[in-house]
Amino acid sequence: MSDDRFRAFPQFDQPELSKHARSRQRFGDLLGSLFPASHFKERVAKALVEQRAVNLKELLESFEFHHRVRRRVRAPIVADLFCGHGLTGLIFAMAEKSVERVILVDKRRPPSFTKMHDIICELAPWVRDKVEYREQLVEAANLPAGTTVLAVHACGPRTDLAIETAAKCKGALALMPCCYRSAARPGPRVLLEALGTERAIDVDRTYRIERLGLQVDWASIPAAVTPMNRVLIGWRSQS
């Protein structure tokens, strides 16, 4: 389902603001005023932008992704794979009371994580005891049963590896794929010809996720943030 409106930060639906949504600059004070301080979520975003902890594109990407998947994939344990600076996982730790533990996994912890983590913990001190950063290959991650798996712009085969990881721990998952031409499984030739590379690969992924016993839905974040904006959500029915 296509959804091109900003849900986490609706002010970016304004054309004069949405044109900045893909910016990889760290705007600092210039755009800090875009996030009114009246709401907790916006105070956090404003602090991250003003202190140059993350660029605007990646901030909007993570918050809009969280807004679209949160209700279906909440679980006591959430793992953010190929997480880089870990913002998506940190948002789950901050915003979801039912999330008791967040495991961030990447082969190298970037310096930006520490700055971002400290800013968020200053405003949301409960995050500090929830978050664990594992510097390891995702293939080596031994996640507890029932862990929800997240992967935001895990390039090519990394998205497929996230699906395999969710299969091992029998948890829900939410993915925003990118770099399709390097995907581990290109999908059936007839689908590639009929639907194009990106859609065909995600159709094939959808069938694989359903075979894990999960219901699947497609969503999207605004294309103003990124053209690779499709979100695959897989969750286990409560019935």
Contacts in CASP RR format, 6 or more apart in sequence:
PFRMAT RR
TARGET T0000
AUTHOR 0000-0000-0000
METHOD contacts of the structure
MODEL  1
MSDDRFRAFPQFDQPELSKHARSRQRFGDLLGSLFPASHFKERVAKALVE
QRAVNLKELLESFEFHHRVRRRVRAPIVADLFCGHGLTGLIFAMAEKSVE
RVILVDKRRPPSFTKMHDIICELAPWVRDKVEYREQLVEAANLPAGTTVL
AVHACGPRTDLAIETAAKCKGALALMPCCYRSAARPGPRVLLEALGTERA
IDVDRTYRIERLGLQVDWASIPAAVTPMNRVLIGWRSQS
1 217 0 8 1.000
1 218 0 8 1.000
1 219 0 8 1.000
1 220 0 8 1.000
2 220 0 8 1.000
3 68 0 8 1.000
3 219 0 8 1.000
3 220 0 8 1.000
3 221 0 8 1.000
3 222 0 8 1.000
4 220 0 8 1.000
4 222 0 8 1.000
4 223 0 8 1.000
4 224 0 8 1.000
5 13 0 8 1.000
5 222 0 8 1.000
6 12 0 8 1.000
6 13 0 8 1.000
6 18 0 8 1.000
6 60 0 8 1.000
6 64 0 8 1.000
6 222 0 8 1.000
6 224 0 8 1.000
7 64 0 8 1.000
7 67 0 8 1.000
7 68 0 8 1.000
8 41 0 8 1.000
8 60 0 8 1.000
8 63 0 8 1.000
8 64 0 8 1.000
8 66 0 8 1.000
8 67 0 8 1.000
9 34 0 8 1.000
9 35 0 8 1.000
9 42 0 8 1.000
9 45 0 8 1.000
9 60 0 8 1.000
9 63 0 8 1.000
9 64 0 8 1.000
11 17 0 8 1.000
11 34 0 8 1.000
12 18 0 8 1.000
12 21 0 8 1.000
12 34 0 8 1.000
12 60 0 8 1.000
12 222 0 8 1.000
12 224 0 8 1.000
17 34 0 8 1.000
18 222 0 8 1.000
18 224 0 8 1.000
19 224 0 8 1.000
20 27 0 8 1.000
20 31 0 8 1.000
20 56 0 8 1.000
21 56 0 8 1.000
21 57 0 8 1.000
21 60 0 8 1.000
21 222 0 8 1.000
21 224 0 8 1.000
21 225 0 8 1.000
22 57 0 8 1.000
22 224 0 8 1.000
22 225 0 8 1.000
22 226 0 8 1.000
23 55 0 8 1.000
23 56 0 8 1.000
23 57 0 8 1.000
24 55 0 8 1.000
24 56 0 8 1.000
24 57 0 8 1.000
24 58 0 8 1.000
25 55 0 8 1.000
25 56 0 8 1.000
26 49 0 8 1.000
26 52 0 8 1.000
26 53 0 8 1.000
26 54 0 8 1.000
26 55 0 8 1.000
27 49 0 8 1.000
27 56 0 8 1.000
28 49 0 8 1.000
28 50 0 8 1.000
28 51 0 8 1.000
28 52 0 8 1.000
29 50 0 8 1.000
31 49 0 8 1.000
31 56 0 8 1.000
32 46 0 8 1.000
32 49 0 8 1.000
32 50 0 8 1.000
34 46 0 8 1.000
34 49 0 8 1.000
35 42 0 8 1.000
35 43 0 8 1.000
35 45 0 8 1.000
35 46 0 8 1.000
35 49 0 8 1.000
36 42 0 8 1.000
37 43 0 8 1.000
37 46 0 8 1.000
40 123 0 8 1.000
40 124 0 8 1.000
41 63 0 8 1.000
41 95 0 8 1.000
43 123 0 8 1.000
44 94 0 8 1.000
44 119 0 8 1.000
44 120 0 8 1.000
44 123 0 8 1.000
44 124 0 8 1.000
45 59 0 8 1.000
45 63 0 8 1.000
47 53 0 8 1.000
47 119 0 8 1.000
47 122 0 8 1.000
47 123 0 8 1.000
48 54 0 8 1.000
48 59 0 8 1.000
48 116 0 8 1.000
48 119 0 8 1.000
48 120 0 8 1.000
49 56 0 8 1.000
49 59 0 8 1.000
51 115 0 8 1.000
51 119 0 8 1.000
53 112 0 8 1.000
53 115 0 8 1.000
53 116 0 8 1.000
53 119 0 8 1.000
54 85 0 8 1.000
54 87 0 8 1.000
54 112 0 8 1.000
54 116 0 8 1.000
57 225 0 8 1.000
57 226 0 8 1.000
58 85 0 8 1.000
58 87 0 8 1.000
59 87 0 8 1.000
60 221 0 8 1.000
60 222 0 8 1.000
60 225 0 8 1.000
61 152 0 8 1.000
61 153 0 8 1.000
61 176 0 8 1.000
61 221 0 8 1.000
61 225 0 8 1.000
61 226 0 8 1.000
62 87 0 8 1.000
62 88 0 8 1.000
62 89 0 8 1.000
62 91 0 8 1.000
62 152 0 8 1.000
63 91 0 8 1.000
64 221 0 8 1.000
64 222 0 8 1.000
64 225 0 8 1.000
65 88 0 8 1.000
65 152 0 8 1.000
65 174 0 8 1.000
65 176 0 8 1.000
65 221 0 8 1.000
65 231 0 8 1.000
66 88 0 8 1.000
66 91 0 8 1.000
66 92 0 8 1.000
66 95 0 8 1.000
68 219 0 8 1.000
68 220 0 8 1.000
68 221 0 8 1.000
68 231 0 8 1.000
68 233 0 8 1.000
69 150 0 8 1.000
69 174 0 8 1.000
69 219 0 8 1.000
69 231 0 8 1.000
69 233 0 8 1.000
70 92 0 8 1.000
70 95 0 8 1.000
70 96 0 8 1.000
72 172 0 8 1.000
72 174 0 8 1.000
72 217 0 8 1.000
72 233 0 8 1.000
72 234 0 8 1.000
72 235 0 8 1.000
73 148 0 8 1.000
73 150 0 8 1.000
73 172 0 8 1.000
73 173 0 8 1.000
73 174 0 8 1.000
73 233 0 8 1.000
73 234 0 8 1.000
73 235 0 8 1.000
74 92 0 8 1.000
74 96 0 8 1.000
74 98 0 8 1.000
74 99 0 8 1.000
74 148 0 8 1.000
75 98 0 8 1.000
75 99 0 8 1.000
75 146 0 8 1.000
75 147 0 8 1.000
75 148 0 8 1.000
75 171 0 8 1.000
75 172 0 8 1.000
76 98 0 8 1.000
76 99 0 8 1.000
76 100 0 8 1.000
76 101 0 8 1.000
77 99 0 8 1.000
77 100 0 8 1.000
77 101 0 8 1.000
77 102 0 8 1.000
77 103 0 8 1.000
77 143 0 8 1.000
77 144 0 8 1.000
77 146 0 8 1.000
77 147 0 8 1.000
77 148 0 8 1.000
78 89 0 8 1.000
78 92 0 8 1.000
78 93 0 8 1.000
78 96 0 8 1.000
78 99 0 8 1.000
78 101 0 8 1.000
78 102 0 8 1.000
78 103 0 8 1.000
78 147 0 8 1.000
78 148 0 8 1.000
78 150 0 8 1.000
79 102 0 8 1.000
79 103 0 8 1.000
79 104 0 8 1.000
79 105 0 8 1.000
79 141 0 8 1.000
79 143 0 8 1.000
79 147 0 8 1.000
79 148 0 8 1.000
79 149 0 8 1.000
79 150 0 8 1.000
79 165 0 8 1.000
79 169 0 8 1.000
80 86 0 8 1.000
80 88 0 8 1.000
80 89 0 8 1.000
80 92 0 8 1.000
80 102 0 8 1.000
80 103 0 8 1.000
80 104 0 8 1.000
80 105 0 8 1.000
80 150 0 8 1.000
80 151 0 8 1.000
80 152 0 8 1.000
81 105 0 8 1.000
81 106 0 8 1.000
81 138 0 8 1.000
81 141 0 8 1.000
81 149 0 8 1.000
81 150 0 8 1.000
81 151 0 8 1.000
81 154 0 8 1.000
81 158 0 8 1.000
81 161 0 8 1.000
81 162 0 8 1.000
81 165 0 8 1.000
82 105 0 8 1.000
82 106 0 8 1.000
82 138 0 8 1.000
82 151 0 8 1.000
82 154 0 8 1.000
82 155 0 8 1.000
82 158 0 8 1.000
82 162 0 8 1.000
83 89 0 8 1.000
83 104 0 8 1.000
83 105 0 8 1.000
83 106 0 8 1.000
84 104 0 8 1.000
84 106 0 8 1.000
84 109 0 8 1.000
84 110 0 8 1.000
84 112 0 8 1.000
84 113 0 8 1.000
85 110 0 8 1.000
85 112 0 8 1.000
85 113 0 8 1.000
85 116 0 8 1.000
86 104 0 8 1.000
86 106 0 8 1.000
86 113 0 8 1.000
86 116 0 8 1.000
86 133 0 8 1.000
87 116 0 8 1.000
88 150 0 8 1.000
88 152 0 8 1.000
89 102 0 8 1.000
89 104 0 8 1.000
89 131 0 8 1.000
89 150 0 8 1.000
90 102 0 8 1.000
90 104 0 8 1.000
90 116 0 8 1.000
90 117 0 8 1.000
90 120 0 8 1.000
90 127 0 8 1.000
90 131 0 8 1.000
92 99 0 8 1.000
92 102 0 8 1.000
92 150 0 8 1.000
93 99 0 8 1.000
93 102 0 8 1.000
93 124 0 8 1.000
93 126 0 8 1.000
93 127 0 8 1.000
93 130 0 8 1.000
93 131 0 8 1.000
94 120 0 8 1.000
94 124 0 8 1.000
94 126 0 8 1.000
94 127 0 8 1.000
99 130 0 8 1.000
100 130 0 8 1.000
101 130 0 8 1.000
101 132 0 8 1.000
102 130 0 8 1.000
102 131 0 8 1.000
102 132 0 8 1.000
103 132 0 8 1.000
103 134 0 8 1.000
103 141 0 8 1.000
103 143 0 8 1.000
103 147 0 8 1.000
104 113 0 8 1.000
104 131 0 8 1.000
104 132 0 8 1.000
104 133 0 8 1.000
104 134 0 8 1.000
105 134 0 8 1.000
105 136 0 8 1.000
105 138 0 8 1.000
105 141 0 8 1.000
106 133 0 8 1.000
106 135 0 8 1.000
106 138 0 8 1.000
107 135 0 8 1.000
107 136 0 8 1.000
107 137 0 8 1.000
108 135 0 8 1.000
109 133 0 8 1.000
109 135 0 8 1.000
113 133 0 8 1.000
117 127 0 8 1.000
117 131 0 8 1.000
120 127 0 8 1.000
121 127 0 8 1.000
121 128 0 8 1.000
134 141 0 8 1.000
138 158 0 8 1.000
138 161 0 8 1.000
138 162 0 8 1.000
138 165 0 8 1.000
139 161 0 8 1.000
141 165 0 8 1.000
143 149 0 8 1.000
143 165 0 8 1.000
143 168 0 8 1.000
143 169 0 8 1.000
144 169 0 8 1.000
145 169 0 8 1.000
145 170 0 8 1.000
145 171 0 8 1.000
146 169 0 8 1.000
146 170 0 8 1.000
146 171 0 8 1.000
146 172 0 8 1.000
147 169 0 8 1.000
147 171 0 8 1.000
148 171 0 8 1.000
148 172 0 8 1.000
148 173 0 8 1.000
148 174 0 8 1.000
149 162 0 8 1.000
149 165 0 8 1.000
149 166 0 8 1.000
149 169 0 8 1.000
149 171 0 8 1.000
149 172 0 8 1.000
149 173 0 8 1.000
149 174 0 8 1.000
150 162 0 8 1.000
150 173 0 8 1.000
150 174 0 8 1.000
150 175 0 8 1.000
151 158 0 8 1.000
151 159 0 8 1.000
151 162 0 8 1.000
151 173 0 8 1.000
151 174 0 8 1.000
151 175 0 8 1.000
151 176 0 8 1.000
152 175 0 8 1.000
152 176 0 8 1.000
153 176 0 8 1.000
153 177 0 8 1.000
153 178 0 8 1.000
153 226 0 8 1.000
153 228 0 8 1.000
154 161 0 8 1.000
154 162 0 8 1.000
154 175 0 8 1.000
154 177 0 8 1.000
154 178 0 8 1.000
155 178 0 8 1.000
155 179 0 8 1.000
155 182 0 8 1.000
156 177 0 8 1.000
156 178 0 8 1.000
156 179 0 8 1.000
156 180 0 8 1.000
156 181 0 8 1.000
156 182 0 8 1.000
156 183 0 8 1.000
156 184 0 8 1.000
157 182 0 8 1.000
157 183 0 8 1.000
157 184 0 8 1.000
159 175 0 8 1.000
159 177 0 8 1.000
159 178 0 8 1.000
159 183 0 8 1.000
159 205 0 8 1.000
160 183 0 8 1.000
160 184 0 8 1.000
160 185 0 8 1.000
160 205 0 8 1.000
161 184 0 8 1.000
162 173 0 8 1.000
162 175 0 8 1.000
163 173 0 8 1.000
163 175 0 8 1.000
163 205 0 8 1.000
163 208 0 8 1.000
163 209 0 8 1.000
163 212 0 8 1.000
166 172 0 8 1.000
166 173 0 8 1.000
166 209 0 8 1.000
166 212 0 8 1.000
167 212 0 8 1.000
170 212 0 8 1.000
171 214 0 8 1.000
171 236 0 8 1.000
172 214 0 8 1.000
172 233 0 8 1.000
172 234 0 8 1.000
172 235 0 8 1.000
172 236 0 8 1.000
173 209 0 8 1.000
173 214 0 8 1.000
173 232 0 8 1.000
173 233 0 8 1.000
173 234 0 8 1.000
174 231 0 8 1.000
174 232 0 8 1.000
174 233 0 8 1.000
174 234 0 8 1.000
175 205 0 8 1.000
175 231 0 8 1.000
175 232 0 8 1.000
175 233 0 8 1.000
176 221 0 8 1.000
176 228 0 8 1.000
176 229 0 8 1.000
176 230 0 8 1.000
176 231 0 8 1.000
176 232 0 8 1.000
177 183 0 8 1.000
177 198 0 8 1.000
177 201 0 8 1.000
177 202 0 8 1.000
177 205 0 8 1.000
177 228 0 8 1.000
177 230 0 8 1.000
177 232 0 8 1.000
178 226 0 8 1.000
178 228 0 8 1.000
179 228 0 8 1.000
180 197 0 8 1.000
180 198 0 8 1.000
180 201 0 8 1.000
181 197 0 8 1.000
183 201 0 8 1.000
185 201 0 8 1.000
185 204 0 8 1.000
185 205 0 8 1.000
186 192 0 8 1.000
186 197 0 8 1.000
186 200 0 8 1.000
186 201 0 8 1.000
187 200 0 8 1.000
187 201 0 8 1.000
187 203 0 8 1.000
187 204 0 8 1.000
188 200 0 8 1.000
188 204 0 8 1.000
191 199 0 8 1.000
191 200 0 8 1.000
191 203 0 8 1.000
191 204 0 8 1.000
192 200 0 8 1.000
194 200 0 8 1.000
195 203 0 8 1.000
198 228 0 8 1.000
198 230 0 8 1.000
202 218 0 8 1.000
202 230 0 8 1.000
202 232 0 8 1.000
205 232 0 8 1.000
206 216 0 8 1.000
206 218 0 8 1.000
206 232 0 8 1.000
209 216 0 8 1.000
209 232 0 8 1.000
209 234 0 8 1.000
210 216 0 8 1.000
213 236 0 8 1.000
214 234 0 8 1.000
214 235 0 8 1.000
214 236 0 8 1.000
215 234 0 8 1.000
215 235 0 8 1.000
215 236 0 8 1.000
215 237 0 8 1.000
216 232 0 8 1.000
216 233 0 8 1.000
216 234 0 8 1.000
217 232 0 8 1.000
217 233 0 8 1.000
217 234 0 8 1.000
218 230 0 8 1.000
218 231 0 8 1.000
218 232 0 8 1.000
218 233 0 8 1.000
219 230 0 8 1.000
219 231 0 8 1.000
219 233 0 8 1.000
220 229 0 8 1.000
220 230 0 8 1.000
220 231 0 8 1.000
221 229 0 8 1.000
221 231 0 8 1.000
222 229 0 8 1.000
223 229 0 8 1.000
END
